Every structure is written in C-alpha cells, then in structure tokens.
C-alpha cells in the first residue's frame, strides 16, 4: 500500500482493493463504555450492559506490567461481548511499538473499531491504517472492516482535527477530556474544552462522521443528576454520544441521545406537511404557527433517521 498526504488530508493508492472504507451508516453509538481488558469482573458486568459499544481498554486502565496479559485476552473477550446491537472497540496504546502489538492482537471479525489514544495527525492515522490493512489481509478479512475512532487529547490534535477527520476508516471523533485538559492547562468541564467540542461538531458534520463527547466531565460518575444535565446539553449542541467510565452512565446517555416519541411524532408531522405542500406546488408551509421551509424539513428528516436507529 502507498499512502500519500495531500492538502492536509488523506489520499490513498491501494494495491489490493479500491473501496471506500469510512462508511459511517452502520455506526450508532450513543454510549461507549470503557472496560479494562484484564479485569474479568468488569468484563462480566459488561455482558449485561446496554451500552451501544464496549471499549476494551489496553491503555490507561492497564498497568504496564499487565499489558501483555490484557492484549492476549482481547479476542476471546470480544467474541463474547459482540452482539447484533453492541459493538466491541479496543483502545490501543500510543507508543508505536505498543500500538503495533495491540493491533496485531486486536484485529478480528468481532472488533468493530480501534480507539486511537492521543491521535496526532493524518500521518499518524495513515500509518495505523496500513498496519490494520496488512492484518486484515493476513486474516482474510474485508479491507476496511476495522474502523478508527481517534481520541482528540492534545493541542496538536485540536489544530489538526480536520485532517484527522478526513482519513479513511475514521467514523467518529471524540475528545479525551482528562488528557486534553491536562495538555491545555484547564479543567475538563471548562469553557475551553467546550469550545473544542463545538469545533468537533462542525468538523464531524463537514466530513459526515459521528461527533461524540460530553459537555462536562465523565469522571464524576456518582453525580448522576449532574451527569444527566451534561448529557442533555451535549445532545443540544449536536453531539451524538459519549464515552462512559461506569455502567451507571450508560442508560442516562442512551436516553438523552435517543429522540423522544414526542420529537419523532413532531418530525413526522413536519415531513408530512412538507410533502403535502410540495404536491401542491408550495415551497414552504405553516404548521402549528411555525414556518416549515427547507432547513426545518432537513432537521426533521435527520431526527427521524436517528430515531429509526433506536426506536424503529
């Protein structure tokens, strides 16, 4: 494979295949629960979780002396946790020497994506994607089966967010609040990080990928009321899901990031009214005292599409 960087983004020439490998249509993550890959008790609890994705962690949650043990357990754990409604992801380590070993142990039919700790640039992701493709080829898996979820955890990554989002295999972006706050010298729930998440929503929309994150800190898992308010705010600004570090956060996240039946019914009425107006040759129409024009219709259509993923 040859990987060439052009105009700050990713341009690929493939020797084995020519296919789009960053299709995001199958990505429906509202809640992504971290589970240390070497903690059997937490893994067992994850089996009953309603999280849309389980992230088997090989990075921060695993001490250096236990990383080999955790790495060797990933494939068996992934096979038992993966279901039709739940994806399994694996967070790999940042040093390249560890990342290569993590990927070699991780890639298999049950792992949907690799979570890239401290994603640095398009070049960084291009290198990891090459390793992923080599491993997929060796195992007889479809090229591009393993997606990428970059963690924005440094000031450098914030400045390169657009090029990171443009890379093949990238299906979502998310802020790693604690690391990013440490790098920027601010609190995880500060307005500084809020501004990063506003940018993340814009970048993700531009590239057609899923924006993930929390307008607040995921670390305060015991304060469920405060967490719920943060998730509701996250949904309001355009984020579509969040990382979770405790099972108690999962149901709150799923509920907040799922359109309510009232919202779905309102959106259906808007779409029906717009369809009726179009058949009558009218470009805009009033409904419940509000004007329905193209932008309002598009928001309603997007909400219905999101709702169909979770409530039918």
N, C-alpha and C positions, 0 to 999 in steps of 0.2 A: 504494500500500500504506500502511496505517496500522499503526504499532507502538505498543502501549500496555503499559507496565510495571505489573504488579500484584503486590503481596505479594513483592517482591524477585525475581520470576521473569519469564518472558516470556509475554505474551498477544498473539496476532496476529489482526488482521482482514484478510482477503485480498480484493482486488478482482478478481483474475484466477482464483484457484483456492482450493479448500478441501481440503487434503490434509495428511496427516502427513508431514513431511519430515525426521524424525530417526530413521528406521528403521535399526537397527544390526545386523540379521540378516545382512547381507552383509559386515560388517566382520570380517576375520580376521587382523589384523595382529599378528604376533609380533616381527617385525624391521622397522624403518623406517630405511633408510639415507639419510643426507644426502649430496647431490651438488651442488656448486656449478653453477648453471645455465650459467655461462660458461666452464666448464672441460671442453673437448672430450675430453681424455684420461680424466678421471674419469667422464664420461658414457659413454664407450665401455666402460670397465670395468664400469659398472653394468648393461650389457646381459647380462652373464654371471652377475650376482649372483642368489642365491636368496632375496633379501630379499622379504618379502611386500609391501613398499611402498618406492618410491623417492621421497624428498623433494627435489625440485628447489629449491635454496635461492636466494632473491633477497635474503636479509637479511645476516646476519653474515659469510657466506663470500664475499660480493661487495663489493668496494670501491665507494664512491660513484660514482666516475667510470666504472665498468663496469656499473652497474645497468641502464641503458637497453639495452645490448647483451644482457645476460642476459635481460631481460624479453622482448626480441624473439625470443629463441631458444626460449622455453618450449614453445610449441605444437608445433613440429616435433619437439623432443626428446620431449615427452610421447607423441606419436603412435608413436614408435619404441620407447619403453620399456614402454608399456602392453601387458599380455598378459592372458590369462584367469586367470592365477594371480598376477599382480603389478599392484598399483595404483600410480598416479602421483599424488603430492600436491605442492603448491607452498607453500613458506613465504614469506609476504608480509612487507613491512616495516611497522613500527609507525606512523610519521607518517601521518596520514590522506591527505595529498597523494600520498605514495608508494603507500599501500595501494590507493587507487582505481586508479591506473595499473597496479599489479600485477594487480589483479582483472580489469580490462578486457583485459589481455594474456593472462590465465591461463585464464579460463573457456572450456572446450570439452569435447567428448564424451569426451576421453581423460584428463581430470583428475578424480580421484575426490573430492578434498577440498583445502581451503585450510588450511594450518597458520598459526594466528594468533599472531604473535610478541607477547609481552607483553600477552596478553588482560587487560583491565582490569575488565570488568563486563558485566552483561547488556545494558546500553545500548550498550556498545561493539560487542558481537556483533550486536545488533539492527540497528545501522547498516550493518555489513558485510553482513549477510544481505539487507538491502534492495538494496544495490548488486549483490550476486550475483543476486538475482531479476531485477532490471532487465536484467542482462547475459544471463541465460538466456532471458528473454523475447525480447530482441532477436535472439538466435541461433536461436530456435525450439527450444530445449532444454526438457525437462521441468522444471517448477518443483521446486526442491529437489534437483536432480541433484548439485550441488556441496555436499559436506558441510563441516563445520567441525571442526577439531582445535585447541582452544585450548591454548597453552603457558602454564602457571602459572609465572610468572617474577618476581613481585613480592609483597611482603607484602600489598598491596591485593588481589591476585587470590586469595591464600590465604584471606583473610577473606570473599571473595565467591564461593568455589568452588561453593557450592550453587546460587546463582543462575546462574552461568556454565554449569553442567552442565544446567540446566533449559531452556536455549534451544533452539529448533528448529534443525535442521541439525547440532547437536553430537552426534557419535557416539562420542567418546572424550575423555579428559583425559590430559595428561602434564605432568610437571614439567620445566621447563628449568633443570637443576641449576646450571649455572655462573652464570647471571644471578640466579637466586633466592638462591644462596649469597652473592653479592655484595651483594644488597639486604638480606639478613638479617645479614650480617657473620659468617658461619660457613663451614666447609669443605663442599664438595659431598658428602662422604661422612660428614657429621656426623649425630648423633642428631636434631638439629633438623630437617634435611631428611627424615630417616627418618620423623619424626612427621608431616610434611606428606604423605608418601606413604601412611601409614596412613589419614589423613583422606581422601585421594584415593580409595582403595579403597572406603571407606564411602560417599562421595558418589556415586561411579560406580555402585555396586550399587543405591543408592536410586533412581537415575534410569535404570537399565538400559542404561548405556553402558560402553564398554570402558576399564578402567583400565590405563594404560601408565606405565612408569617403571623405574628401576633403583635397587636398594638399594646405592648406591655411585656411582662417577663413571664416565661413559662416556669421559672424556678419557684414561684410562690404557689405551689400546687395545693397547699392546705387551705388557702383563702379562696374557696370555690366561688363565692359571690363576686369577688373582685375579678377573678379569672373569667367568669361569665360576662361581666361588663366589657372586659378587654376583647373577648372573642366577638361580641356583638359589634363593637367598634371596628374590629378588623374586617368583618363582613361588610360593614357600611362603606369602608374606604376602598373595597374592591378585592381584598384578599380572599382566597377561596378555601383555605385550610391552614392548619397549623401543626407544628411539632408538639408532641406531648411527652412528658417525662414521668407521668404517673397515670395509672388506669382511671383514676377519678376524673381526669380531664377529658377523657375520650367522649363520653356521652354529651358533655357540655359542648364540645367542639362540633360533634356531628349535628346536634340540634340547631346550633347557631348558623352553621354553614349550609343547612338544608332549607330551601324555600318553604314557607308555611303553606298550608292548604288555602288560606285566605289570599296569599300572594299569588299562588298558582291560578286560583279562580279569577282574580282580578286581571292577570296577564292573559288568560284565555278570552275574557270579555273584550280586552283591548284588541287582540288579534282578530276575533270575530267581527268586531265593529269596523276594523280597518279593511278586512276582506269584503264586507258588505259595501263599504264606501268605494272601494276600488271597482267592484262590479257595477256600481252606479256612475263611475267616471269621476269620482270625487277624490282629491288628493289628501284631504285632511277632514276629520270629523270630530264632533264633540261627544264626550261620554262622561257622565256624572260631573258636568261643569268644567271638564278639563279638555284641552285640545289634544287630539291624537294625531301626531304627524310622524314622519319617518324615524326620528330618533327615539320617540316614545315607543313606537312599534318595535324597533330593534331591541330595546331593553326588555320589552315583554317577551319577545321571541327567545332572547338569551336566557331569561329566567325560566321559561318553560323547558328549554333544553337542559338546563341544570337540574330542574326539578324531576325530569324524566329519569335521570340517572339514579335517583334515590327513592322517589315515591311513586314512580310509574306515571 
